[in-house]
Amino acid sequence: MRLLIIDDDLRQREMLLEVFTDQGCQVTVCGDSREGLLMLQSEPFDTIITDLKMPHINGGEILKAALKKDPDLPVIVITGHGSIDSAIEAMKVGAHDYIQKPFDPEELILAVRKAEEHFGLIKKNRELSAQLATIKADELIGASAAMREVKSIISRAAPLDVTVLISGETGTGKELVARLIHRASRRAGARFLAINCGGLSETLLDSELFGHEKGAFTGASQQKTGLLEAADGGSLFLDEINSMPHSLQIKLLRVLQEGSFLRVGATRETSCDLRIISATNADLKACVKEGSFRDDLYYRLHVMNIHLPPLRERHEDIPELCYHFLAKYGARYGKDIKVISDRALELLCGAQWPGNVRELENVISRAVIMEESASLSDIALPEEIKTTKQSSTGNTDLPVMRLNEMEQFMIKKALIATGNNKARAAQLLGIDSSTLWRKMKKL
């Protein structure tokens, strides 16, 4: 257990160091509250013990700084006879416990052990929440090797508070991945905000990101809070980061290095604590070589990289995506369409999809609106899909193979949805129980 003790009383510090070292804790002691605050901000700790009345920075400020770093971090305050009201106030702010002087060391040991148990449960819940957020990420459809790798990187990167760069063509789902990372992180309870850096002028993007002071420029009639400040404690997604002007790249670099920025027209810096997730549909390394993107910013953003493959490189995921969007838009438009015809699925699997998953979703959405029967037919598909040159990535048996895999996928989904009740699963699939039994035996 990593324990930080901040106390200006030398004898008490030495006593606590000895007591908790004997308890098997990894103890750091600070006699100067300023040093303690720096240590708190730069090192990870499981519990903080701080005296309430100290020169320079009091225990209340230490408490606030600790809770800003981690709202669940247990802080135990030590108080004298004359400051019991301050201790109660500290409890209201969020202190885990308080100990009144003079105290029995065993009393403080018990308080620390309770804090350890409390923090351990929270840590476990965070880990489970992160796992569940990733597991329940039904929007990220696909079991291809490429998508399994993407999901694996998300599950590893999300709990770590590091910058992530997502690369991939337009329509591959970069913002979706950014949202999944946020949902599976310790910042999940805070805000997720997004902005497209390529859709705004330099002046407007500057104002949107960093905010501005009243009168900073013509039309600035009041102070504006920028996205960096609004997303404090959460995550900010910067799409098309390759389009960010050079002057704003310098300002963003300072945010990543120092955790602070200047509003447009301001003279004092504003601090911020947030996670930056960025995305690009261009080769950012090539942008660095040609001089349009700063190399120091690139390396700051590129701590973790997730590359989303285009849909044409993962055709095996198309049937599952089609049925996912069929269920989504069938429910939205009140259409009871459960299956896709062989011919329609063959056309969908063979298309090139230059617009990637976004284009496929739009096609299925339109087809659901157009379809009048209980089966999505090729007639409902747009002409460009019916007349497009089919993919040559596989042989003529590929659609049949995919249909078999799709049938297996649908049976599994039905069994899961009905708690393995085969009669209800057969009803859900629109077949009788004996047909389901034969199919399961065959598969």
C-alpha angles and dihedrals in degrees: 000000000000109000128185117199118191114186132139091209106097096199092049091047092052092047093050092046090055094044097050096038086057087051090059096253125144097236130198117185128195125187094186114065091211090058089045092054092051090048091049092052096046104038134052117245134177097208137010125211113191135172111236100220113051137141119263099007122025126218092257091064090046088053093051092048091050093050091047089055092046122357090205098050108121113237120188115196124206115212138181128227094270097052104052090120089057090051091053089049089051089054089053090052091053112278112155094220143335132224122204122220129275094042139169110245088228088061091056092044089055091049091050092049090051089050090049091052091046094049091044091057092048091049091050091049090050091053092048091047090051091050093047092047089055095042092048092049091117090159090070096075124186142083097200118125090254094053093044087057091049092051091047092053091047092053091050098042101040099071091047114082095229134127115263128203116203117198130187145107122293111283098025094113105260096153090047090056090048090053091049090052090052093047091052095046133088086254093063092112092057130069128294112205128180137195134178108229092196097059100061138065118251093255094047093045090050091053094044094050103036102022124223142245124246109276094014089132140351109302095020094125095161141015115280126206111222127219092256090061095038092053093050108145091014139062134289120203115207109194121197090015088171088072094058112120117247094246091056092046087063091051092047090050089057090052090054093045102039106017091234141092144180121248113227106276094011127127098196125064124241119217123223138184112200143126118251117214114180135185137198136187090196132072098267093190089057089050088055091051093050091048100244093111128044115247093214091054091046092057091046091054096040098066089117122016127199118187117199112208119225116255092249088066094054106042090152088072095057098087092053091046091049093053091044091055091041090058092043097051095034087061093042095051097035094246119148096213112148105165142039118223119247093246094048092049090047090054093045093049093048098049120106097226102205087180090053123207092344091059092047091051092051091049093051091045091054092043092053090053092049098044117096100179134067091257125064104236132193088249089071093055120097118260094247090062093047093048100035120115106263122239117266094204093111145020129266092272092061098090091050090050090050092050091054090051090047091051090052090048093051093048091051091049091050092050092049092047092052098041091251092305100150096194092053091042090054090050090050091051093047095242134105123260095253091054090050091049091052092048092049091050092049093047 
